[in-house]
């Protein structure tokens, strides 16, 4: 099997274990909240930023925690926090802070018993490997948390597709929100 085929197989094995109804419900929840905040560190943070960008294209009011223009979060907002291990201190701390302010928090992680998951209002478990290669994690030929990040990206894009369908956002409308300064 080629490396590309192996990676595709790994992604398929992981995503076949993610319930699409949960992603549809997450999109519905995001639709019901005033503002959406996202956080993650490293490559998971890049997946969070990608998610935020696509939600913005779809008309959502969305912010990336830590950016200079990010306002304070309030009780009628939602935080989406991503950490493969569920132990990334800044992500866990932010989820705890958001929860203490009355925010709904969504954890995206491999470990449903992690500190991040224990803080969250709801959990999207992506059963992929992380850099820690714990016993419950799927084996991967890829380095570190690549499999988790790839699957998180697809999970986030699926949530965005559901969000677009639920909000009746068509391609032309999303394209109008795409950057025009390139």
C-alpha positions as CSV (number, residue, x, y, z in Angstrom):
1,X,0.0,0.0,0.0
2,X,1.3,3.5,-0.8
3,X,1.8,6.1,1.9
4,X,-1.0,8.1,0.4
5,X,-3.3,5.1,0.5
6,X,-2.3,4.3,4.0
7,X,-3.1,7.9,5.2
8,X,-6.5,7.7,3.4
9,X,-7.2,4.4,5.1
10,X,-6.3,5.9,8.5
11,X,-8.5,8.9,8.0
12,X,-11.4,6.6,6.9
13,X,-11.0,4.4,10.0
14,X,-11.2,7.4,12.3
15,X,-14.0,9.3,10.6
16,X,-16.1,6.1,10.3
17,X,-16.3,6.3,14.1
18,X,-17.6,9.9,14.3
19,X,-21.3,10.2,14.4
20,X,-22.5,12.6,11.8
21,X,-25.7,13.4,13.7
22,X,-23.4,14.9,16.5
23,X,-21.9,17.2,13.9
24,X,-25.3,18.2,12.6
25,X,-26.4,18.9,16.2
26,X,-23.2,21.0,16.8
27,X,-24.0,23.1,13.7
28,X,-27.5,23.7,15.1
29,X,-26.0,24.7,18.4
30,X,-23.5,27.1,16.8
31,X,-26.4,28.6,14.8
32,X,-28.3,29.3,18.1
33,X,-25.4,31.2,19.8
34,X,-24.7,34.9,19.4
35,X,-20.9,34.5,18.9
36,X,-18.5,31.6,18.4
37,X,-15.0,31.5,19.8
38,X,-12.4,28.9,19.0
39,X,-9.1,28.0,20.6
40,X,-6.3,25.5,20.0
41,X,-2.5,25.4,20.0
42,X,0.0,24.3,17.4
43,X,-1.4,22.4,14.4
44,X,-4.7,22.0,16.3
45,X,-4.8,25.7,16.6
46,X,-4.4,26.0,12.8
47,X,-7.4,23.7,12.4
48,X,-9.4,25.9,14.8
49,X,-8.4,29.0,12.8
50,X,-9.4,27.2,9.6
51,X,-12.8,26.4,11.2
52,X,-13.2,30.0,12.3
53,X,-12.4,31.3,8.8
54,X,-15.0,29.0,7.1
55,X,-17.7,29.9,9.7
56,X,-17.0,33.6,8.9
57,X,-17.5,32.9,5.2
58,X,-20.8,31.4,6.1
59,X,-21.9,34.5,8.0
60,X,-21.1,33.6,11.6
61,X,-19.7,36.0,14.1
62,X,-16.6,34.1,15.1
63,X,-13.3,34.9,16.9
64,X,-10.0,33.1,17.6
65,X,-9.0,33.3,21.2
66,X,-5.7,35.1,21.6
67,X,-6.0,37.3,18.5
68,X,-5.7,41.1,19.2
69,X,-9.2,41.9,18.0
70,X,-11.0,39.1,20.0
71,X,-13.5,40.7,22.4
72,X,-14.5,39.3,25.8
73,X,-16.7,36.2,25.8
74,X,-20.1,36.2,27.4
75,X,-22.7,33.7,28.6
76,X,-24.6,33.6,25.4
77,X,-21.5,32.7,23.4
78,X,-20.0,29.3,22.6
79,X,-16.4,28.2,22.8
80,X,-15.0,25.4,20.6
81,X,-11.8,24.1,22.2
82,X,-9.5,21.7,20.3
83,X,-6.8,19.6,21.8
84,X,-5.9,16.1,20.6
85,X,-4.7,15.0,24.0
86,X,-7.3,17.1,25.9
87,X,-4.4,18.2,28.2
88,X,-3.1,21.4,26.5
89,X,-3.0,23.8,29.4
90,X,-3.9,27.0,27.6
91,X,-6.9,25.3,25.9
92,X,-8.1,23.6,29.1
93,X,-7.7,26.9,31.1
94,X,-9.6,28.8,28.5
95,X,-12.4,26.2,28.5
96,X,-12.6,26.4,32.3
97,X,-12.7,30.2,32.2
98,X,-15.5,30.2,29.5
99,X,-17.5,27.7,31.5
100,X,-17.2,29.8,34.6
101,X,-18.7,32.7,32.6
102,X,-21.7,30.6,31.7
103,X,-20.6,29.8,28.1
104,X,-21.4,26.6,26.4
105,X,-18.1,24.8,25.6
106,X,-17.5,22.1,23.0
107,X,-14.3,20.0,23.4
108,X,-12.8,18.4,20.3
109,X,-10.4,15.7,21.4
110,X,-9.3,12.1,21.2
111,X,-9.8,11.5,24.9
112,X,-13.3,11.7,26.3
113,X,-12.0,11.5,29.8
114,X,-9.4,14.2,29.5
115,X,-9.3,17.5,31.5
116,X,-10.7,19.3,28.5
117,X,-13.5,16.9,28.0
118,X,-14.3,17.0,31.7
119,X,-14.8,20.8,31.4
120,X,-16.9,20.7,28.3
121,X,-20.7,21.0,27.9
122,X,-20.4,18.6,24.9
123,X,-17.6,16.5,23.4
124,X,-16.7,15.6,19.8
125,X,-14.4,12.6,20.1
126,X,-12.1,12.0,17.2
127,X,-10.6,8.6,17.9
128,X,-7.2,9.3,16.2
129,X,-3.7,9.0,17.3
130,X,-1.9,11.9,19.0
131,X,1.8,12.6,19.7
132,X,1.4,10.6,23.0
133,X,0.4,7.3,21.3
134,X,-1.7,6.2,24.2
135,X,-3.0,2.6,24.3
136,X,-6.6,3.5,23.2
137,X,-5.4,5.5,20.2
138,X,-5.4,4.2,16.7
139,X,-2.0,3.3,15.3
140,X,-0.7,5.6,12.6
141,X,2.2,5.7,10.2
142,X,2.2,9.5,10.5
143,X,4.2,11.6,12.8
144,X,2.9,13.1,16.0
145,X,-0.8,14.2,15.8
146,X,-1.1,14.5,12.1
147,X,-4.0,12.0,11.9
148,X,-5.9,13.9,14.6
149,X,-5.4,17.2,12.8
150,X,-6.4,15.8,9.4
151,X,-9.6,14.3,10.8
152,X,-10.4,17.4,12.9
153,X,-10.2,19.5,9.7
154,X,-12.7,17.2,8.0
155,X,-15.0,17.2,11.0
156,X,-14.9,21.0,11.1
157,X,-15.7,21.2,7.4
158,X,-18.6,18.8,7.9
159,X,-19.9,21.0,10.7
160,X,-19.6,24.0,8.3
161,X,-21.4,22.1,5.6
162,X,-24.3,21.4,8.0
163,X,-24.2,25.0,9.2
164,X,-24.5,26.3,5.7
165,X,-27.4,23.9,4.9
166,X,-29.2,24.8,8.1
167,X,-28.7,28.6,7.5
168,X,-29.4,28.3,3.7
169,X,-26.0,29.8,2.9
170,X,-25.3,29.3,-0.8
171,X,-21.9,29.4,-2.5
172,X,-22.4,32.9,-3.9
173,X,-23.1,34.3,-0.4
174,X,-20.1,32.6,1.2
175,X,-17.9,33.8,-1.7
176,X,-18.9,37.4,-1.0
177,X,-17.5,37.0,2.5
178,X,-14.2,35.6,1.2
179,X,-11.2,37.9,1.3
180,X,-11.0,40.3,-1.7
181,X,-7.6,41.7,-0.8
182,X,-5.5,39.0,-2.4
